[in-house]
Amino acid sequence: MVENLYLIGQFDRRNKFFMDFSNIHENPFIFLSWVTAIGLFISLIEATLIIRLENYNNEKKRVALVKSLSPKKLA
């Protein structure tokens, strides 16, 4: 109980903008959470870029198809 109070007091005194990454290797759950969060973020960015690229390519194909169907100058 005394140790818990000491940790709470220690948490209140340290700088809240500084994260201490030295104890991540001690807890595998924290490490796996970080890896999972980073992986999901990268996957979300990749999916967004792929969707935008597909939409751009579909728009180019649609414009080319419309141009090919429009009447051409015969004279």
C-alpha beads as a LAMMPS data file, in Angstrom:
LAMMPS data file: protein, C-alpha beads

75 atoms
74 bonds

1 atom types
1 bond types

-500.0 500.0 xlo xhi
-500.0 500.0 ylo yhi
-500.0 500.0 zlo zhi

Masses

1 110.0

Atoms # bond

1 1 1 0.000 0.000 0.000
2 1 1 2.858 2.366 0.799
3 1 1 4.520 1.578 -2.536
4 1 1 1.328 2.452 -4.424
5 1 1 1.107 5.801 -2.687
6 1 1 4.757 6.465 -3.468
7 1 1 4.180 5.694 -7.157
8 1 1 1.152 7.979 -7.299
9 1 1 3.168 10.781 -5.734
10 1 1 6.047 10.097 -8.094
11 1 1 3.663 10.271 -11.061
12 1 1 2.359 13.652 -9.912
13 1 1 5.883 15.087 -9.640
14 1 1 7.303 14.036 -12.990
15 1 1 6.956 15.997 -16.201
16 1 1 3.775 14.962 -18.033
17 1 1 5.214 15.744 -21.482
18 1 1 8.112 13.315 -21.080
19 1 1 7.484 9.627 -21.691
20 1 1 9.947 7.142 -20.243
21 1 1 10.352 4.309 -22.767
22 1 1 12.981 2.472 -20.726
23 1 1 10.447 0.242 -18.974
24 1 1 8.537 -0.896 -22.085
25 1 1 10.660 -4.034 -22.443
26 1 1 9.656 -5.083 -18.927
27 1 1 5.986 -5.371 -19.838
28 1 1 5.320 -7.249 -23.098
29 1 1 1.678 -6.125 -23.140
30 1 1 2.715 -2.465 -23.480
31 1 1 5.215 -3.340 -26.221
32 1 1 2.649 -5.355 -28.183
33 1 1 0.105 -2.568 -27.785
34 1 1 2.537 -0.055 -29.279
35 1 1 3.436 -2.382 -32.155
36 1 1 -0.238 -3.075 -32.860
37 1 1 -1.157 0.619 -32.784
38 1 1 1.688 1.554 -35.133
39 1 1 0.797 -1.330 -37.471
40 1 1 -2.850 -0.316 -37.593
41 1 1 -1.901 3.289 -38.303
42 1 1 0.384 2.251 -41.174
43 1 1 -2.309 -0.083 -42.536
44 1 1 -4.900 2.719 -42.426
45 1 1 -2.591 5.066 -44.343
46 1 1 -1.860 2.360 -46.924
47 1 1 -5.555 1.591 -47.436
48 1 1 -6.375 5.290 -47.813
49 1 1 -3.677 5.748 -50.455
50 1 1 -4.793 2.650 -52.363
51 1 1 -8.428 3.808 -52.406
52 1 1 -7.442 7.268 -53.634
53 1 1 -5.232 5.783 -56.365
54 1 1 -8.034 3.450 -57.506
55 1 1 -10.510 6.339 -57.627
56 1 1 -8.055 8.409 -59.661
57 1 1 -7.455 5.546 -62.112
58 1 1 -11.193 4.896 -62.457
59 1 1 -11.796 8.572 -63.215
60 1 1 -9.113 8.518 -65.927
61 1 1 -10.631 5.388 -67.467
62 1 1 -14.113 6.929 -67.383
63 1 1 -12.905 10.099 -69.120
64 1 1 -11.104 8.039 -71.776
65 1 1 -14.234 5.940 -72.369
66 1 1 -16.451 9.015 -72.725
67 1 1 -13.972 10.570 -75.167
68 1 1 -13.893 7.395 -77.233
69 1 1 -17.711 7.298 -77.460
70 1 1 -18.158 10.931 -78.444
71 1 1 -18.549 11.612 -82.182
72 1 1 -15.392 12.507 -84.002
73 1 1 -14.968 15.106 -86.685
74 1 1 -15.577 13.402 -89.999
75 1 1 -14.653 16.259 -92.272

Bonds

1 1 1 2
2 1 2 3
3 1 3 4
4 1 4 5
5 1 5 6
6 1 6 7
7 1 7 8
8 1 8 9
9 1 9 10
10 1 10 11
11 1 11 12
12 1 12 13
13 1 13 14
14 1 14 15
15 1 15 16
16 1 16 17
17 1 17 18
18 1 18 19
19 1 19 20
20 1 20 21
21 1 21 22
22 1 22 23
23 1 23 24
24 1 24 25
25 1 25 26
26 1 26 27
27 1 27 28
28 1 28 29
29 1 29 30
30 1 30 31
31 1 31 32
32 1 32 33
33 1 33 34
34 1 34 35
35 1 35 36
36 1 36 37
37 1 37 38
38 1 38 39
39 1 39 40
40 1 40 41
41 1 41 42
42 1 42 43
43 1 43 44
44 1 44 45
45 1 45 46
46 1 46 47
47 1 47 48
48 1 48 49
49 1 49 50
50 1 50 51
51 1 51 52
52 1 52 53
53 1 53 54
54 1 54 55
55 1 55 56
56 1 56 57
57 1 57 58
58 1 58 59
59 1 59 60
60 1 60 61
61 1 61 62
62 1 62 63
63 1 63 64
64 1 64 65
65 1 65 66
66 1 66 67
67 1 67 68
68 1 68 69
69 1 69 70
70 1 70 71
71 1 71 72
72 1 72 73
73 1 73 74
74 1 74 75
